[in-house]
Amino acid sequence: MDITGRVMKGFVWVDPARCDARAFKRWLVMAEAYVGKLPAK
């Protein structure tokens, strides 16, 4: 994804028109599980 003129690595865009509330919740659960395993900065 490129918003600021620089590529944002690891950024995922979920198209709201193609993602209902249930699917969005699954995305959030998956993202939280991944982020929860990362070391603290």
Secondary structure, 3 states (H helix, E strand, C coil): CECCCCECCCCCCCCHHHCCHHHHHHHHHHHHHHHHCCCCC
